[in-house]
């Protein structure tokens, strides 16, 4: 959870290669098997946004941005 205008850092890790998709911001990030990565973004859109593993079409987390 963050406020609009905040800088948000999201840590990503996976046992298998995966593409993470942050809905609402339409951002995709590939993470290698056994890898760790992070994304940083400006929280300019408000709402509740799913973070999905594209290959599985499975939500793994949610990002909530308050006005």
N, CA, C and O of each residue as an XYZ file, in Angstrom:
268
protein
N       0.852     -1.182      0.000
C       0.000      0.000      0.000
C       0.891      1.237      0.000
O       1.881      1.309      0.728
N       0.525      2.197     -0.822
C       1.280      3.447     -0.910
C       0.305      4.577     -1.227
O      -0.871      4.343     -1.505
N       0.808      5.783     -1.180
C       0.000      6.953     -1.519
C       0.380      7.464     -2.898
O       1.521      7.317     -3.336
N      -0.583      8.063     -3.574
C      -0.329      8.653     -4.884
C       0.821      9.646     -4.758
O       0.851     10.470     -3.844
N       1.756      9.553     -5.682
C       2.930     10.417     -5.671
C       4.150      9.772     -5.032
O       5.266     10.267     -5.190
N       3.947      8.653     -4.301
C       5.073      7.938     -3.694
C       5.879      7.206     -4.763
O       5.362      6.874     -5.829
N       7.140      6.962     -4.463
C       7.949      6.048     -5.250
C       7.826      4.687     -4.592
O       8.041      4.553     -3.388
N       7.482      3.677     -5.379
C       7.244      2.327     -4.867
C       8.315      1.399     -5.410
O       8.638      1.444     -6.597
N       8.870      0.555     -4.542
C       9.843     -0.445     -4.937
C       9.245     -1.812     -4.620
O       8.886     -2.083     -3.474
N       9.137     -2.672     -5.628
C       8.543     -3.999     -5.469
C       9.616     -5.044     -5.737
O      10.228     -5.044     -6.805
N       9.849     -5.937     -4.776
C      10.808     -7.026     -4.946
C      10.141     -8.223     -5.590
O       9.014     -8.575     -5.240
N      10.836     -8.856     -6.539
C      10.314    -10.019     -7.255
C      11.322    -11.148     -7.161
O      12.523    -10.928     -7.314
N      10.835    -12.364     -6.909
C      11.713    -13.534     -6.950
C      10.896    -14.730     -7.414
O       9.680    -14.775     -7.230
N      11.578    -15.698     -8.019
C      10.887    -16.864     -8.561
C      11.846    -18.037     -8.661
O      13.051    -17.854     -8.830
N      11.299    -19.252     -8.553
C      12.104    -20.462     -8.728
C      12.267    -20.814    -10.198
O      13.229    -21.482    -10.577
N      11.326    -20.365    -11.030
C      11.357    -20.623    -12.464
C      11.294    -19.285    -13.198
O      10.780    -18.301    -12.667
N      11.819    -19.257    -14.416
C      11.733    -18.031    -15.209
C      10.266    -17.615    -15.290
O       9.393    -18.446    -15.544
N       9.999    -16.326    -15.073
C       8.617    -15.846    -15.094
C       8.574    -14.398    -15.547
O       9.524    -13.636    -15.368
N       7.441    -14.044    -16.139
C       7.168    -12.665    -16.505
C       6.082    -12.154    -15.580
O       4.978    -12.696    -15.545
N       6.401    -11.105    -14.828
C       5.442    -10.484    -13.929
C       4.798     -9.303    -14.647
O       5.480     -8.529    -15.319
N       3.489     -9.171    -14.502
C       2.747     -8.080    -15.134
C       2.019     -7.303    -14.047
O       1.242     -7.873    -13.281
N       2.272     -6.002    -13.984
C       1.572     -5.119    -13.053
C       0.431     -4.457    -13.801
O       0.634     -3.530    -14.586
N      -0.774     -4.949    -13.546
C      -1.962     -4.408    -14.204
C      -2.190     -2.958    -13.762
O      -1.751     -2.553    -12.685
N      -2.868     -2.195    -14.590
C      -3.140     -0.794    -14.293
C      -2.001      0.121    -14.715
O      -2.226      1.241    -15.173
N      -0.785     -0.367    -14.556
C       0.397      0.359    -15.011
C       0.933     -0.249    -16.298
O       1.793      0.333    -16.960
N       0.422     -1.421    -16.646
C       0.797     -2.156    -17.857
C       2.311     -2.294    -17.996
O       2.881     -2.008    -19.048
N       2.949     -2.740    -16.911
C       4.389     -2.957    -16.898
C       4.661     -4.446    -16.798
O       3.972     -5.154    -16.064
N       5.659     -4.929    -17.530
C       6.065     -6.322    -17.469
C       7.545     -6.410    -17.132
O       8.355     -5.594    -17.573
N       7.881     -7.435    -16.327
C       9.250     -7.631    -15.883
C       9.572     -9.104    -15.929
O       8.838     -9.913    -15.362
N      10.657     -9.474    -16.593
C      11.101    -10.864    -16.647
C      12.121    -11.105    -15.549
O      13.038    -10.310    -15.341
N      11.941    -12.229    -14.845
C      12.873    -12.620    -13.790
C      13.348    -14.026    -14.108
O      12.535    -14.921    -14.341
N      14.672    -14.228    -14.119
C      15.250    -15.536    -14.418
C      15.011    -16.517    -13.276
O      14.771    -16.115    -12.137
N      15.077    -17.798    -13.592
C      14.914    -18.855    -12.597
C      15.898    -18.653    -11.452
O      17.091    -18.451    -11.678
N      15.399    -18.707    -10.239
C      16.235    -18.523     -9.061
C      16.680    -17.097     -8.851
O      17.466    -16.812     -7.947
N      16.179    -16.193     -9.686
C      16.618    -14.802     -9.626
C      15.775    -13.935     -8.718
O      14.656    -14.282     -8.339
N      16.341    -12.815     -8.388
C      15.660    -11.767     -7.636
C      15.785    -10.486     -8.424
O      16.833    -10.220     -9.013
N      14.751     -9.701     -8.446
C      14.778     -8.431     -9.144
C      13.864     -7.482     -8.394
O      13.101     -7.902     -7.523
N      13.938     -6.233     -8.724
C      13.022     -5.266     -8.133
C      12.654     -4.238     -9.194
O      13.409     -3.976    -10.131
N      11.485     -3.676     -9.015
C      11.026     -2.620     -9.905
C      10.711     -1.401     -9.065
O      10.262     -1.510     -7.924
N      10.950     -0.257     -9.637
C      10.649      1.003     -8.964
C       9.753      1.809     -9.888
O      10.011      1.913    -11.087
N       8.702      2.375     -9.322
C       7.782      3.160    -10.138
C       7.198      4.297     -9.322
O       7.172      4.253     -8.092
N       6.733      5.306    -10.023
C       6.036      6.420     -9.404
C       4.558      6.048     -9.338
O       3.954      5.730    -10.363
N       3.981      6.085     -8.163
C       2.573      5.722     -7.963
C       1.690      6.890     -8.385
O       1.267      7.695     -7.556
N       1.416      6.969     -9.693
C       0.614      8.091    -10.177
C      -0.842      7.718    -10.428
O      -1.695      8.603    -10.499
N      -1.150      6.424    -10.563
C      -2.541      5.974    -10.742
C      -3.036      5.393     -9.418
O      -2.303      4.667     -8.748
N      -4.259      5.704     -9.044
C      -4.806      5.190     -7.795
C      -5.692      3.972     -8.061
O      -6.261      3.825     -9.143
N      -5.794      3.117     -7.067
C      -6.626      1.926     -7.173
C      -5.886      0.723     -6.627
O      -4.840      0.846     -5.991
N      -6.457     -0.448     -6.892
C      -5.869     -1.723     -6.468
C      -5.504     -2.500     -7.733
O      -6.364     -2.794     -8.564
N      -4.212     -2.828     -7.867
C      -3.702     -3.405     -9.098
C      -3.062     -4.772     -8.838
O      -2.247     -4.924     -7.928
N      -3.442     -5.753     -9.643
C      -2.891     -7.102     -9.517
C      -1.493     -7.170    -10.113
O      -1.195     -6.530    -11.122
N      -0.643     -7.961     -9.464
C       0.648     -8.350    -10.019
C       0.485     -9.829    -10.366
O       0.212    -10.658     -9.498
N       0.656    -10.142    -11.642
C       0.329    -11.461    -12.155
C       1.554    -12.113    -12.779
O       2.384    -11.436    -13.385
N       1.663    -13.432    -12.629
C       2.633    -14.186    -13.410
C       1.953    -14.505    -14.726
O       0.989    -15.269    -14.767
N       2.455    -13.923    -15.796
C       1.816    -14.028    -17.111
C       1.647    -15.472    -17.568
O       0.574    -15.857    -18.032
N       2.696    -16.264    -17.438
C       2.651    -17.631    -17.951
C       1.562    -18.466    -17.287
O       0.991    -19.357    -17.917
N       1.273    -18.185    -16.026
C       0.281    -18.957    -15.271
C      -1.067    -18.263    -15.195
O      -2.054    -18.851    -14.753
N      -1.104    -16.999    -15.633
C      -2.307    -16.173    -15.488
C      -2.803    -16.215    -14.038
O      -3.991    -16.397    -13.770
N      -1.842    -16.038    -13.105
C      -2.121    -16.156    -11.689
C      -1.669    -14.891    -10.963
O      -0.521    -14.467    -11.093
N      -2.586    -14.293    -10.196
C      -2.236    -13.145     -9.372
C      -1.402    -13.621     -8.193
O      -1.743    -14.605     -7.535
N      -0.298    -12.911     -7.929
C       0.579    -13.286     -6.821
C       0.646    -12.197     -5.760
O       1.116    -12.442     -4.649
N       0.180    -11.000     -6.091
C       0.192     -9.902     -5.132
C      -0.696     -8.775     -5.676
O      -1.136     -8.802     -6.826
N      -0.939     -7.802     -4.822
C      -1.714     -6.618     -5.213
C      -1.004     -5.374     -4.722
O      -0.431     -5.359     -3.633
N      -1.047     -4.341     -5.527
C      -0.510     -3.031     -5.171
C      -1.696     -2.085     -5.024
O      -2.478     -1.902     -5.956
N      -1.817     -1.491     -3.848
C      -2.917     -0.541     -3.607
C      -2.337      0.864     -3.472
O      -1.461      1.108     -2.642
N      -2.837      1.786     -4.301
C      -2.395      3.178     -4.273
C      -3.571      4.052     -3.855
O      -4.604      4.098     -4.522
N      -3.384      4.746     -2.731
C      -4.439      5.635     -2.209
C      -4.223      7.058     -2.704
O      -3.091      7.493     -2.911
N      -5.349      7.789     -2.894
C      -5.218      9.200     -3.323
C      -4.596     10.074     -2.241
O      -4.419     11.275     -2.443
